[in-house]
Amino acid sequence: MNILGISAYYHDSAAALVCDGMIVAAAQEERFSRKKHDPSFPTRAIGYCLSANNLSINDVDFVVFYDKVYVEI
């Protein structure tokens, strides 16, 4: 089972890939964009996690999104 985890749209967006219960890849988007604390959608981090394990998005069973559960006022 392949699970892709995504965190985005606030401080330090990132992606991680878990295959059969083991973390096999993780990356922050800022490492690819060269923008410190990049909050954008982690397209390149996702691409890295998948390509490092010779997978495509079609090989992913679940995608999970870490959500900021509170709103700053």
PDB file of N, CA, C and O in Angstrom:
ATOM      1  N   MET A   1       0.834  -1.169   0.000  1.00  0.00           N
ATOM      2  CA  MET A   1       0.000   0.000   0.000  1.00  0.00           C
ATOM      3  C   MET A   1       0.883   1.239   0.000  1.00  0.00           C
ATOM      4  O   MET A   1       1.841   1.321   0.769  1.00  0.00           O
ATOM      5  N   ASN A   2       0.568   2.195  -0.854  1.00  0.00           N
ATOM      6  CA  ASN A   2       1.324   3.441  -0.985  1.00  0.00           C
ATOM      7  C   ASN A   2       0.448   4.612  -0.557  1.00  0.00           C
ATOM      8  O   ASN A   2      -0.643   4.810  -1.092  1.00  0.00           O
ATOM      9  N   ILE A   3       0.930   5.382   0.404  1.00  0.00           N
ATOM     10  CA  ILE A   3       0.192   6.528   0.922  1.00  0.00           C
ATOM     11  C   ILE A   3       1.045   7.774   0.728  1.00  0.00           C
ATOM     12  O   ILE A   3       2.196   7.821   1.161  1.00  0.00           O
ATOM     13  N   LEU A   4       0.477   8.777   0.077  1.00  0.00           N
ATOM     14  CA  LEU A   4       1.147  10.044  -0.149  1.00  0.00           C
ATOM     15  C   LEU A   4       0.579  11.070   0.819  1.00  0.00           C
ATOM     16  O   LEU A   4      -0.625  11.324   0.820  1.00  0.00           O
ATOM     17  N   GLY A   5       1.430  11.656   1.634  1.00  0.00           N
ATOM     18  CA  GLY A   5       1.016  12.698   2.575  1.00  0.00           C
ATOM     19  C   GLY A   5       1.448  14.053   2.063  1.00  0.00           C
ATOM     20  O   GLY A   5       2.565  14.220   1.572  1.00  0.00           O
ATOM     21  N   ILE A   6       0.544  15.032   2.181  1.00  0.00           N
ATOM     22  CA  ILE A   6       0.803  16.378   1.679  1.00  0.00           C
ATOM     23  C   ILE A   6       0.474  17.399   2.757  1.00  0.00           C
ATOM     24  O   ILE A   6      -0.539  17.287   3.448  1.00  0.00           O
ATOM     25  N   SER A   7       1.340  18.392   2.889  1.00  0.00           N
ATOM     26  CA  SER A   7       1.087  19.549   3.738  1.00  0.00           C
ATOM     27  C   SER A   7       1.318  20.773   2.869  1.00  0.00           C
ATOM     28  O   SER A   7       2.370  20.898   2.243  1.00  0.00           O
ATOM     29  N   ALA A   8       0.339  21.686   2.824  1.00  0.00           N
ATOM     30  CA  ALA A   8       0.480  22.831   1.915  1.00  0.00           C
ATOM     31  C   ALA A   8      -0.335  24.036   2.372  1.00  0.00           C
ATOM     32  O   ALA A   8      -1.202  23.944   3.241  1.00  0.00           O
ATOM     33  N   TYR A   9      -0.021  25.164   1.751  1.00  0.00           N
ATOM     34  CA  TYR A   9      -0.736  26.432   1.852  1.00  0.00           C
ATOM     35  C   TYR A   9      -0.503  27.202   3.143  1.00  0.00           C
ATOM     36  O   TYR A   9      -1.222  28.160   3.428  1.00  0.00           O
ATOM     37  N   TYR A  10       0.473  26.806   3.912  1.00  0.00           N
ATOM     38  CA  TYR A  10       0.991  27.630   4.993  1.00  0.00           C
ATOM     39  C   TYR A  10       2.426  27.212   5.228  1.00  0.00           C
ATOM     40  O   TYR A  10       2.963  26.425   4.448  1.00  0.00           O
ATOM     41  N   HIS A  11       3.040  27.688   6.228  1.00  0.00           N
ATOM     42  CA  HIS A  11       4.472  27.517   6.514  1.00  0.00           C
ATOM     43  C   HIS A  11       5.026  26.142   6.142  1.00  0.00           C
ATOM     44  O   HIS A  11       4.538  25.125   6.636  1.00  0.00           O
ATOM     45  N   ASP A  12       6.029  26.104   5.285  1.00  0.00           N
ATOM     46  CA  ASP A  12       6.794  24.896   4.936  1.00  0.00           C
ATOM     47  C   ASP A  12       5.969  23.744   4.352  1.00  0.00           C
ATOM     48  O   ASP A  12       5.763  22.732   5.022  1.00  0.00           O
ATOM     49  N   SER A  13       5.505  23.887   3.131  1.00  0.00           N
ATOM     50  CA  SER A  13       4.779  22.792   2.489  1.00  0.00           C
ATOM     51  C   SER A  13       5.732  21.628   2.218  1.00  0.00           C
ATOM     52  O   SER A  13       6.934  21.819   2.029  1.00  0.00           O
ATOM     53  N   ALA A  14       5.169  20.420   2.203  1.00  0.00           N
ATOM     54  CA  ALA A  14       6.009  19.225   2.060  1.00  0.00           C
ATOM     55  C   ALA A  14       5.176  18.042   1.584  1.00  0.00           C
ATOM     56  O   ALA A  14       3.947  18.098   1.524  1.00  0.00           O
ATOM     57  N   ALA A  15       5.896  16.958   1.244  1.00  0.00           N
ATOM     58  CA  ALA A  15       5.254  15.702   0.867  1.00  0.00           C
ATOM     59  C   ALA A  15       6.040  14.553   1.478  1.00  0.00           C
ATOM     60  O   ALA A  15       7.247  14.655   1.697  1.00  0.00           O
ATOM     61  N   ALA A  16       5.342  13.466   1.749  1.00  0.00           N
ATOM     62  CA  ALA A  16       5.986  12.258   2.259  1.00  0.00           C
ATOM     63  C   ALA A  16       5.296  11.051   1.637  1.00  0.00           C
ATOM     64  O   ALA A  16       4.108  11.092   1.317  1.00  0.00           O
ATOM     65  N   LEU A  17       6.052   9.991   1.473  1.00  0.00           N
ATOM     66  CA  LEU A  17       5.519   8.765   0.895  1.00  0.00           C
ATOM     67  C   LEU A  17       5.763   7.609   1.857  1.00  0.00           C
ATOM     68  O   LEU A  17       6.885   7.377   2.307  1.00  0.00           O
ATOM     69  N   VAL A  18       4.679   6.886   2.162  1.00  0.00           N
ATOM     70  CA  VAL A  18       4.750   5.713   3.024  1.00  0.00           C
ATOM     71  C   VAL A  18       4.356   4.506   2.186  1.00  0.00           C
ATOM     72  O   VAL A  18       3.271   4.476   1.606  1.00  0.00           O
ATOM     73  N   CYS A  19       5.231   3.518   2.123  1.00  0.00           N
ATOM     74  CA  CYS A  19       4.974   2.293   1.366  1.00  0.00           C
ATOM     75  C   CYS A  19       4.998   1.114   2.330  1.00  0.00           C
ATOM     76  O   CYS A  19       6.001   0.852   2.994  1.00  0.00           O
ATOM     77  N   ASP A  20       3.881   0.417   2.392  1.00  0.00           N
ATOM     78  CA  ASP A  20       3.752  -0.746   3.275  1.00  0.00           C
ATOM     79  C   ASP A  20       4.183  -0.435   4.710  1.00  0.00           C
ATOM     80  O   ASP A  20       4.857  -1.235   5.359  1.00  0.00           O
ATOM     81  N   GLY A  21       3.779   0.744   5.189  1.00  0.00           N
ATOM     82  CA  GLY A  21       4.027   1.121   6.573  1.00  0.00           C
ATOM     83  C   GLY A  21       5.386   1.728   6.864  1.00  0.00           C
ATOM     84  O   GLY A  21       5.676   2.070   8.010  1.00  0.00           O
ATOM     85  N   MET A  22       6.224   1.868   5.849  1.00  0.00           N
ATOM     86  CA  MET A  22       7.565   2.441   6.029  1.00  0.00           C
ATOM     87  C   MET A  22       7.660   3.786   5.308  1.00  0.00           C
ATOM     88  O   MET A  22       7.232   3.909   4.161  1.00  0.00           O
ATOM     89  N   ILE A  23       8.220   4.789   5.980  1.00  0.00           N
ATOM     90  CA  ILE A  23       8.472   6.069   5.322  1.00  0.00           C
ATOM     91  C   ILE A  23       9.637   5.862   4.357  1.00  0.00           C
ATOM     92  O   ILE A  23      10.745   5.527   4.775  1.00  0.00           O
ATOM     93  N   VAL A  24       9.383   6.062   3.077  1.00  0.00           N
ATOM     94  CA  VAL A  24      10.423   5.819   2.072  1.00  0.00           C
ATOM     95  C   VAL A  24      10.938   7.103   1.425  1.00  0.00           C
ATOM     96  O   VAL A  24      11.994   7.096   0.792  1.00  0.00           O
ATOM     97  N   ALA A  25      10.200   8.205   1.577  1.00  0.00           N
ATOM     98  CA  ALA A  25      10.658   9.479   1.023  1.00  0.00           C
ATOM     99  C   ALA A  25       9.908  10.625   1.680  1.00  0.00           C
ATOM    100  O   ALA A  25       8.746  10.489   2.061  1.00  0.00           O
ATOM    101  N   ALA A  26      10.590  11.753   1.807  1.00  0.00           N
ATOM    102  CA  ALA A  26       9.978  12.972   2.318  1.00  0.00           C
ATOM    103  C   ALA A  26      10.798  14.157   1.830  1.00  0.00           C
ATOM    104  O   ALA A  26      12.023  14.079   1.734  1.00  0.00           O
ATOM    105  N   ALA A  27      10.116  15.252   1.523  1.00  0.00           N
ATOM    106  CA  ALA A  27      10.824  16.439   1.046  1.00  0.00           C
ATOM    107  C   ALA A  27       9.989  17.683   1.281  1.00  0.00           C
ATOM    108  O   ALA A  27       8.761  17.645   1.203  1.00  0.00           O
ATOM    109  N   GLN A  28      10.669  18.796   1.571  1.00  0.00           N
ATOM    110  CA  GLN A  28      10.004  20.085   1.678  1.00  0.00           C
ATOM    111  C   GLN A  28      10.091  20.784   0.326  1.00  0.00           C
ATOM    112  O   GLN A  28      11.103  20.686  -0.368  1.00  0.00           O
ATOM    113  N   GLU A  29       9.038  21.481  -0.038  1.00  0.00           N
ATOM    114  CA  GLU A  29       8.986  22.178  -1.327  1.00  0.00           C
ATOM    115  C   GLU A  29      10.082  23.240  -1.431  1.00  0.00           C
ATOM    116  O   GLU A  29      10.584  23.493  -2.526  1.00  0.00           O
ATOM    117  N   GLU A  30      10.454  23.855  -0.333  1.00  0.00           N
ATOM    118  CA  GLU A  30      11.470  24.908  -0.378  1.00  0.00           C
ATOM    119  C   GLU A  30      12.814  24.409  -0.911  1.00  0.00           C
ATOM    120  O   GLU A  30      13.608  25.204  -1.413  1.00  0.00           O
ATOM    121  N   ARG A  31      13.079  23.116  -0.809  1.00  0.00           N
ATOM    122  CA  ARG A  31      14.335  22.559  -1.321  1.00  0.00           C
ATOM    123  C   ARG A  31      14.390  22.607  -2.844  1.00  0.00           C
ATOM    124  O   ARG A  31      15.468  22.593  -3.437  1.00  0.00           O
ATOM    125  N   PHE A  32      13.222  22.664  -3.468  1.00  0.00           N
ATOM    126  CA  PHE A  32      13.148  22.709  -4.925  1.00  0.00           C
ATOM    127  C   PHE A  32      12.885  24.125  -5.437  1.00  0.00           C
ATOM    128  O   PHE A  32      13.425  24.520  -6.471  1.00  0.00           O
ATOM    129  N   SER A  33      12.071  24.879  -4.729  1.00  0.00           N
ATOM    130  CA  SER A  33      11.725  26.235  -5.162  1.00  0.00           C
ATOM    131  C   SER A  33      12.763  27.268  -4.736  1.00  0.00           C
ATOM    132  O   SER A  33      12.836  28.357  -5.304  1.00  0.00           O
ATOM    133  N   ARG A  34      13.558  26.919  -3.739  1.00  0.00           N
ATOM    134  CA  ARG A  34      14.560  27.818  -3.147  1.00  0.00           C
ATOM    135  C   ARG A  34      13.926  29.042  -2.486  1.00  0.00           C
ATOM    136  O   ARG A  34      14.579  30.075  -2.334  1.00  0.00           O
ATOM    137  N   LYS A  35      12.642  28.927  -2.089  1.00  0.00           N
ATOM    138  CA  LYS A  35      11.960  29.979  -1.330  1.00  0.00           C
ATOM    139  C   LYS A  35      11.840  29.495   0.106  1.00  0.00           C
ATOM    140  O   LYS A  35      11.170  28.496   0.370  1.00  0.00           O
ATOM    141  N   LYS A  36      12.474  30.183   1.025  1.00  0.00           N
ATOM    142  CA  LYS A  36      12.434  29.799   2.426  1.00  0.00           C
ATOM    143  C   LYS A  36      10.984  29.773   2.915  1.00  0.00           C
ATOM    144  O   LYS A  36      10.234  30.722   2.690  1.00  0.00           O
ATOM    145  N   HIS A  37      10.597  28.692   3.580  1.00  0.00           N
ATOM    146  CA  HIS A  37       9.245  28.512   4.145  1.00  0.00           C
ATOM    147  C   HIS A  37       8.160  28.570   3.065  1.00  0.00           C
ATOM    148  O   HIS A  37       7.082  29.114   3.305  1.00  0.00           O
ATOM    149  N   ASP A  38       8.427  28.029   1.905  1.00  0.00           N
ATOM    150  CA  ASP A  38       7.493  28.062   0.773  1.00  0.00           C
ATOM    151  C   ASP A  38       6.164  27.406   1.151  1.00  0.00           C
ATOM    152  O   ASP A  38       6.141  26.228   1.508  1.00  0.00           O
ATOM    153  N   PRO A  39       5.049  28.156   1.078  1.00  0.00           N
ATOM    154  CA  PRO A  39       3.745  27.606   1.439  1.00  0.00           C
ATOM    155  C   PRO A  39       2.961  27.025   0.262  1.00  0.00           C
ATOM    156  O   PRO A  39       1.847  26.536   0.455  1.00  0.00           O
ATOM    157  N   SER A  40       3.511  27.067  -0.939  1.00  0.00           N
ATOM    158  CA  SER A  40       2.766  26.648  -2.135  1.00  0.00           C
ATOM    159  C   SER A  40       2.512  25.135  -2.157  1.00  0.00           C
ATOM    160  O   SER A  40       3.085  24.385  -1.367  1.00  0.00           O
ATOM    161  N   PHE A  41       1.647  24.708  -3.071  1.00  0.00           N
ATOM    162  CA  PHE A  41       1.376  23.281  -3.202  1.00  0.00           C
ATOM    163  C   PHE A  41       2.684  22.570  -3.565  1.00  0.00           C
ATOM    164  O   PHE A  41       3.388  23.027  -4.465  1.00  0.00           O
ATOM    165  N   PRO A  42       3.027  21.470  -2.892  1.00  0.00           N
ATOM    166  CA  PRO A  42       4.345  20.848  -3.048  1.00  0.00           C
ATOM    167  C   PRO A  42       4.477  19.932  -4.276  1.00  0.00           C
ATOM    168  O   PRO A  42       4.786  18.748  -4.142  1.00  0.00           O
ATOM    169  N   THR A  43       4.246  20.478  -5.446  1.00  0.00           N
ATOM    170  CA  THR A  43       4.293  19.706  -6.680  1.00  0.00           C
ATOM    171  C   THR A  43       5.637  19.015  -6.884  1.00  0.00           C
ATOM    172  O   THR A  43       5.690  17.827  -7.202  1.00  0.00           O
ATOM    173  N   ARG A  44       6.716  19.762  -6.701  1.00  0.00           N
ATOM    174  CA  ARG A  44       8.054  19.183  -6.928  1.00  0.00           C
ATOM    175  C   ARG A  44       8.442  18.198  -5.832  1.00  0.00           C
ATOM    176  O   ARG A  44       9.133  17.216  -6.105  1.00  0.00           O
ATOM    177  N   ALA A  45       8.010  18.443  -4.599  1.00  0.00           N
ATOM    178  CA  ALA A  45       8.293  17.501  -3.513  1.00  0.00           C
ATOM    179  C   ALA A  45       7.549  16.184  -3.743  1.00  0.00           C
ATOM    180  O   ALA A  45       8.085  15.108  -3.480  1.00  0.00           O
ATOM    181  N   ILE A  46       6.323  16.277  -4.230  1.00  0.00           N
ATOM    182  CA  ILE A  46       5.555  15.070  -4.566  1.00  0.00           C
ATOM    183  C   ILE A  46       6.254  14.315  -5.690  1.00  0.00           C
ATOM    184  O   ILE A  46       6.415  13.096  -5.621  1.00  0.00           O
ATOM    185  N   GLY A  47       6.663  15.033  -6.712  1.00  0.00           N
ATOM    186  CA  GLY A  47       7.367  14.410  -7.823  1.00  0.00           C
ATOM    187  C   GLY A  47       8.625  13.693  -7.368  1.00  0.00           C
ATOM    188  O   GLY A  47       8.926  12.593  -7.832  1.00  0.00           O
ATOM    189  N   TYR A  48       9.352  14.316  -6.464  1.00  0.00           N
ATOM    190  CA  TYR A  48      10.567  13.677  -5.940  1.00  0.00           C
ATOM    191  C   TYR A  48      10.235  12.381  -5.208  1.00  0.00           C
ATOM    192  O   TYR A  48      10.854  11.346  -5.456  1.00  0.00           O
ATOM    193  N   CYS A  49       9.254  12.441  -4.304  1.00  0.00           N
ATOM    194  CA  CYS A  49       8.885  11.258  -3.516  1.00  0.00           C
ATOM    195  C   CYS A  49       8.479  10.092  -4.410  1.00  0.00           C
ATOM    196  O   CYS A  49       8.850   8.945  -4.160  1.00  0.00           O
ATOM    197  N   LEU A  50       7.719  10.397  -5.448  1.00  0.00           N
ATOM    198  CA  LEU A  50       7.281   9.336  -6.356  1.00  0.00           C
ATOM    199  C   LEU A  50       8.428   8.813  -7.214  1.00  0.00           C
ATOM    200  O   LEU A  50       8.618   7.603  -7.334  1.00  0.00           O
ATOM    201  N   SER A  51       9.187   9.723  -7.808  1.00  0.00           N
ATOM    202  CA  SER A  51      10.255   9.278  -8.717  1.00  0.00           C
ATOM    203  C   SER A  51      11.374   8.555  -7.971  1.00  0.00           C
ATOM    204  O   SER A  51      11.990   7.648  -8.531  1.00  0.00           O
ATOM    205  N   ALA A  52      11.649   8.929  -6.737  1.00  0.00           N
ATOM    206  CA  ALA A  52      12.692   8.259  -5.951  1.00  0.00           C
ATOM    207  C   ALA A  52      12.343   6.797  -5.684  1.00  0.00           C
ATOM    208  O   ALA A  52      13.215   5.994  -5.351  1.00  0.00           O
ATOM    209  N   ASN A  53      11.067   6.461  -5.832  1.00  0.00           N
ATOM    210  CA  ASN A  53      10.612   5.090  -5.601  1.00  0.00           C
ATOM    211  C   ASN A  53      10.036   4.454  -6.854  1.00  0.00           C
ATOM    212  O   ASN A  53       9.344   3.438  -6.783  1.00  0.00           O
ATOM    213  N   ASN A  54      10.325   5.057  -8.005  1.00  0.00           N
ATOM    214  CA  ASN A  54       9.857   4.551  -9.304  1.00  0.00           C
ATOM    215  C   ASN A  54       8.349   4.324  -9.337  1.00  0.00           C
ATOM    216  O   ASN A  54       7.873   3.303  -9.832  1.00  0.00           O
ATOM    217  N   LEU A  55       7.605   5.292  -8.802  1.00  0.00           N
ATOM    218  CA  LEU A  55       6.146   5.217  -8.781  1.00  0.00           C
ATOM    219  C   LEU A  55       5.551   6.376  -9.558  1.00  0.00           C
ATOM    220  O   LEU A  55       6.200   7.402  -9.766  1.00  0.00           O
ATOM    221  N   SER A  56       4.306   6.200  -9.985  1.00  0.00           N
ATOM    222  CA  SER A  56       3.546   7.304 -10.565  1.00  0.00           C
ATOM    223  C   SER A  56       2.360   7.556  -9.644  1.00  0.00           C
ATOM    224  O   SER A  56       2.118   6.787  -8.714  1.00  0.00           O
ATOM    225  N   ILE A  57       1.636   8.610  -9.896  1.00  0.00           N
ATOM    226  CA  ILE A  57       0.469   8.918  -9.066  1.00  0.00           C
ATOM    227  C   ILE A  57      -0.565   7.790  -9.140  1.00  0.00           C
ATOM    228  O   ILE A  57      -1.351   7.613  -8.210  1.00  0.00           O
ATOM    229  N   ASN A  58      -0.572   7.039 -10.223  1.00  0.00           N
ATOM    230  CA  ASN A  58      -1.503   5.917 -10.361  1.00  0.00           C
ATOM    231  C   ASN A  58      -1.176   4.763  -9.421  1.00  0.00           C
ATOM    232  O   ASN A  58      -2.019   3.899  -9.181  1.00  0.00           O
ATOM    233  N   ASP A  59       0.036   4.746  -8.892  1.00  0.00           N
ATOM    234  CA  ASP A  59       0.435   3.705  -7.949  1.00  0.00           C
ATOM    235  C   ASP A  59       0.072   4.045  -6.509  1.00  0.00           C
ATOM    236  O   ASP A  59       0.235   3.214  -5.616  1.00  0.00           O
ATOM    237  N   VAL A  60      -0.419   5.258  -6.280  1.00  0.00           N
ATOM    238  CA  VAL A  60      -0.761   5.714  -4.930  1.00  0.00           C
ATOM    239  C   VAL A  60      -2.167   5.236  -4.567  1.00  0.00           C
ATOM    240  O   VAL A  60      -3.123   5.447  -5.313  1.00  0.00           O
ATOM    241  N   ASP A  61      -2.271   4.585  -3.403  1.00  0.00           N
ATOM    242  CA  ASP A  61      -3.570   4.078  -2.950  1.00  0.00           C
ATOM    243  C   ASP A  61      -4.384   5.140  -2.219  1.00  0.00           C
ATOM    244  O   ASP A  61      -5.602   5.218  -2.381  1.00  0.00           O
ATOM    245  N   PHE A  62      -3.709   5.956  -1.414  1.00  0.00           N
ATOM    246  CA  PHE A  62      -4.385   7.003  -0.650  1.00  0.00           C
ATOM    247  C   PHE A  62      -3.544   8.264  -0.665  1.00  0.00           C
ATOM    248  O   PHE A  62      -2.314   8.208  -0.659  1.00  0.00           O
ATOM    249  N   VAL A  63      -4.232   9.420  -0.683  1.00  0.00           N
ATOM    250  CA  VAL A  63      -3.578  10.714  -0.517  1.00  0.00           C
ATOM    251  C   VAL A  63      -4.181  11.339   0.728  1.00  0.00           C
ATOM    252  O   VAL A  63      -5.401  11.433   0.857  1.00  0.00           O
ATOM    253  N   VAL A  64      -3.328  11.763   1.636  1.00  0.00           N
ATOM    254  CA  VAL A  64      -3.795  12.411   2.859  1.00  0.00           C
ATOM    255  C   VAL A  64      -3.264  13.835   2.888  1.00  0.00           C
ATOM    256  O   VAL A  64      -2.165  14.106   2.404  1.00  0.00           O
ATOM    257  N   PHE A  65      -4.048  14.741   3.458  1.00  0.00           N
ATOM    258  CA  PHE A  65      -3.690  16.155   3.498  1.00  0.00           C
ATOM    259  C   PHE A  65      -3.719  16.615   4.941  1.00  0.00           C
ATOM    260  O   PHE A  65      -4.724  16.477   5.638  1.00  0.00           O
ATOM    261  N   TYR A  66      -2.605  17.161   5.372  1.00  0.00           N
ATOM    262  CA  TYR A  66      -2.531  17.727   6.722  1.00  0.00           C
ATOM    263  C   TYR A  66      -3.141  19.109   6.672  1.00  0.00           C
ATOM    264  O   TYR A  66      -2.688  19.961   5.907  1.00  0.00           O
ATOM    265  N   ASP A  67      -4.157  19.342   7.471  1.00  0.00           N
ATOM    266  CA  ASP A  67      -4.884  20.611   7.450  1.00  0.00           C
ATOM    267  C   ASP A  67      -4.636  21.382   8.730  1.00  0.00           C
ATOM    268  O   ASP A  67      -4.604  20.814   9.821  1.00  0.00           O
ATOM    269  N   LYS A  68      -4.465  22.661   8.583  1.00  0.00           N
ATOM    270  CA  LYS A  68      -4.351  23.545   9.734  1.00  0.00           C
ATOM    271  C   LYS A  68      -5.768  23.696  10.302  1.00  0.00           C
ATOM    272  O   LYS A  68      -6.646  24.263   9.653  1.00  0.00           O
ATOM    273  N   VAL A  69      -5.975  23.196  11.491  1.00  0.00           N
ATOM    274  CA  VAL A  69      -7.332  23.084  12.022  1.00  0.00           C
ATOM    275  C   VAL A  69      -7.833  24.334  12.737  1.00  0.00           C
ATOM    276  O   VAL A  69      -8.959  24.346  13.235  1.00  0.00           O
ATOM    277  N   TYR A  70      -7.036  25.364  12.796  1.00  0.00           N
ATOM    278  CA  TYR A  70      -7.512  26.588  13.403  1.00  0.00           C
ATOM    279  C   TYR A  70      -7.251  27.765  12.470  1.00  0.00           C
ATOM    280  O   TYR A  70      -6.391  27.699  11.592  1.00  0.00           O
ATOM    281  N   VAL A  71      -7.997  28.831  12.672  1.00  0.00           N
ATOM    282  CA  VAL A  71      -7.847  30.024  11.851  1.00  0.00           C
ATOM    283  C   VAL A  71      -7.287  31.129  12.723  1.00  0.00           C
ATOM    284  O   VAL A  71      -7.811  31.401  13.803  1.00  0.00           O
ATOM    285  N   GLU A  72      -6.233  31.759  12.262  1.00  0.00           N
ATOM    286  CA  GLU A  72      -5.665  32.895  12.998  1.00  0.00           C
ATOM    287  C   GLU A  72      -6.459  34.141  12.688  1.00  0.00           C
ATOM    288  O   GLU A  72      -6.718  34.453  11.525  1.00  0.00           O
ATOM    289  N   ILE A  73      -6.843  34.848  13.721  1.00  0.00           N
ATOM    290  CA  ILE A  73      -7.636  36.077  13.541  1.00  0.00           C
ATOM    291  C   ILE A  73      -6.799  37.284  13.866  1.00  0.00           C
ATOM    292  O   ILE A  73      -7.283  38.413  13.776  1.00  0.00           O
TER     293      ILE A  73
END
